Amino acid sequence: MKQPSDLAAFRLRHTLRVRWAEVDAQSIVFNGHYLTYFDIGITEYWRTIGLPYPEGIAGTGGDLFAVRTVVNYHASAHYDDFLDVCVRAEKLGNSSMTFEMGIFRDGERLISGEVVYVNADPESRTSRRLPEKLRQAIENYEAGG
């Protein structure tokens, strides 16, 4: 994975506040919660591009499956911190898409990562081409539309 981008590299930024239930005995956010934060960010990304999941891809004959997740920890978040969960589409393939993720506190990058999804037939789980409406919505959004 490339070097982490700075906050300005992301079009989608969703702010959340760390809840008490998300911190561990070390008084920092438990590492597994960052995957939940990634999921929240991607959910907001779908809404922002006008294709909320799952309704946004209904009728395409496919569904999206997470096939790879990478999380790099640079610094810890704490209870009551406001975090910016940031998402950008880094790469669109034939059937897959890679999202770059960033979690920031006051502009400081705490977490970097990526999530890769594959569009596939929901029953056979075999890959299918990304739906054109999804591809166009992502490309338009990332281009500033």
C-alpha positions as CSV (number, residue, x, y, z in Angstrom):
1,M,0.0,0.0,0.0
2,K,1.1,3.5,-0.7
3,Q,2.2,6.0,1.9
4,P,-0.9,7.4,3.8
5,S,-2.6,10.4,2.2
6,D,-3.3,13.5,4.2
7,L,-6.8,14.6,5.1
8,A,-7.2,16.8,2.1
9,A,-6.8,13.8,-0.3
10,F,-10.3,12.5,0.8
11,R,-13.6,13.7,-0.5
12,L,-15.6,11.8,1.9
13,R,-15.2,12.7,5.6
14,H,-17.6,11.5,8.2
15,T,-17.2,12.6,11.8
16,L,-17.9,10.3,14.7
17,R,-17.3,10.4,18.5
18,V,-15.6,7.6,20.3
19,R,-18.0,6.0,22.7
20,W,-17.1,4.5,26.1
21,A,-17.9,0.9,24.9
22,E,-15.2,1.3,22.2
23,V,-12.3,1.7,24.6
24,D,-10.3,-1.1,26.2
25,A,-8.5,-1.6,29.5
26,Q,-5.6,0.5,28.1
27,S,-8.1,3.4,27.7
28,I,-7.7,3.5,24.0
29,V,-10.0,2.4,21.2
30,F,-9.9,-1.4,20.9
31,N,-8.2,-2.3,17.6
32,G,-11.2,-4.2,16.2
33,H,-13.4,-1.1,16.3
34,Y,-11.5,0.5,13.5
35,L,-13.0,-2.0,11.1
36,T,-16.4,-0.9,12.3
37,Y,-15.3,2.7,11.7
38,F,-14.2,1.7,8.2
39,D,-17.6,0.2,7.6
40,I,-19.4,3.3,8.8
41,G,-17.3,5.4,6.4
42,I,-18.0,3.2,3.4
43,T,-21.7,3.2,4.3
44,E,-21.6,7.0,4.2
45,Y,-19.7,6.9,0.9
46,W,-22.5,4.9,-0.7
47,R,-25.1,7.4,0.6
48,T,-23.0,10.4,-0.6
49,I,-22.7,9.0,-4.2
50,G,-26.4,8.4,-4.3
51,L,-26.3,4.6,-4.1
52,P,-27.1,3.7,-0.5
53,Y,-26.3,0.1,0.2
54,P,-28.0,-2.3,-0.5
55,E,-30.8,-0.5,-2.4
56,G,-28.3,1.3,-4.6
57,I,-27.2,-1.9,-6.4
58,A,-30.5,-3.8,-6.2
59,G,-31.4,-5.3,-9.5
60,T,-27.8,-5.5,-10.8
61,G,-27.6,-9.3,-10.3
62,G,-24.6,-8.9,-8.0
63,D,-23.7,-8.0,-4.5
64,L,-20.5,-6.6,-2.9
65,F,-18.2,-8.9,-0.8
66,A,-15.3,-7.7,1.2
67,V,-12.3,-9.8,0.3
68,R,-9.4,-7.9,1.8
69,T,-8.9,-5.4,4.7
70,V,-5.7,-3.8,5.8
71,V,-5.4,-1.7,8.9
72,N,-2.2,0.2,9.9
73,Y,-2.1,1.8,13.4
74,H,-0.1,5.0,13.7
75,A,-1.5,6.4,17.0
76,S,-4.4,5.7,19.3
77,A,-7.8,7.3,19.7
78,H,-9.4,7.8,23.1
79,Y,-12.8,8.0,24.7
80,D,-14.7,11.1,23.6
81,D,-12.4,12.0,20.7
82,F,-13.9,13.3,17.6
83,L,-12.6,11.3,14.6
84,D,-12.8,12.0,10.9
85,V,-13.4,8.7,9.1
86,C,-12.2,9.3,5.5
87,V,-12.8,7.3,2.4
88,R,-11.7,7.5,-1.3
89,A,-12.0,5.1,-4.1
90,E,-8.4,4.3,-5.0
91,K,-8.9,1.8,-7.8
92,L,-11.7,0.4,-9.8
93,G,-11.1,-2.9,-11.5
94,N,-13.3,-5.1,-13.7
95,S,-15.1,-6.7,-10.8
96,S,-13.3,-5.2,-7.8
97,M,-12.8,-1.8,-6.1
98,T,-10.3,-0.7,-3.6
99,F,-11.0,2.0,-1.0
100,E,-8.3,3.9,0.8
101,M,-9.2,4.6,4.4
102,G,-8.0,7.2,6.8
103,I,-9.0,8.0,10.4
104,F,-7.9,11.3,11.7
105,R,-8.1,13.3,14.9
106,D,-7.6,17.1,14.6
107,G,-5.8,16.4,11.3
108,E,-3.4,13.8,12.7
109,R,-3.6,10.5,10.9
110,L,-4.2,7.8,13.5
111,I,-5.1,4.9,11.1
112,S,-4.5,4.1,7.5
113,G,-5.9,1.2,5.6
114,E,-7.7,-0.2,2.6
115,V,-10.8,-2.3,1.9
116,V,-11.2,-4.3,-1.3
117,Y,-14.7,-5.4,-2.4
118,V,-15.6,-7.7,-5.3
119,N,-18.9,-7.6,-7.1
120,A,-20.2,-11.2,-7.3
121,D,-23.2,-13.3,-7.9
122,P,-24.8,-13.7,-4.5
123,E,-25.5,-17.4,-4.9
124,S,-22.5,-18.8,-6.7
125,R,-20.1,-16.1,-5.3
126,T,-18.4,-15.9,-8.7
127,S,-17.2,-12.4,-9.7
128,R,-19.2,-10.2,-12.0
129,R,-18.3,-6.9,-13.7
130,L,-19.0,-3.9,-11.5
131,P,-22.4,-2.4,-12.3
132,E,-22.0,0.5,-14.7
133,K,-24.2,2.8,-12.5
134,L,-21.9,2.1,-9.6
135,R,-18.7,2.7,-11.6
136,Q,-20.1,6.0,-13.0
137,A,-21.3,7.3,-9.6
138,I,-17.8,6.6,-8.1
139,E,-15.9,8.1,-11.0
140,N,-18.1,11.2,-11.0
141,Y,-17.8,11.7,-7.3
142,E,-14.1,11.2,-7.2
143,A,-13.7,13.7,-10.1
144,G,-15.4,16.3,-8.0
145,G,-19.0,15.9,-9.2
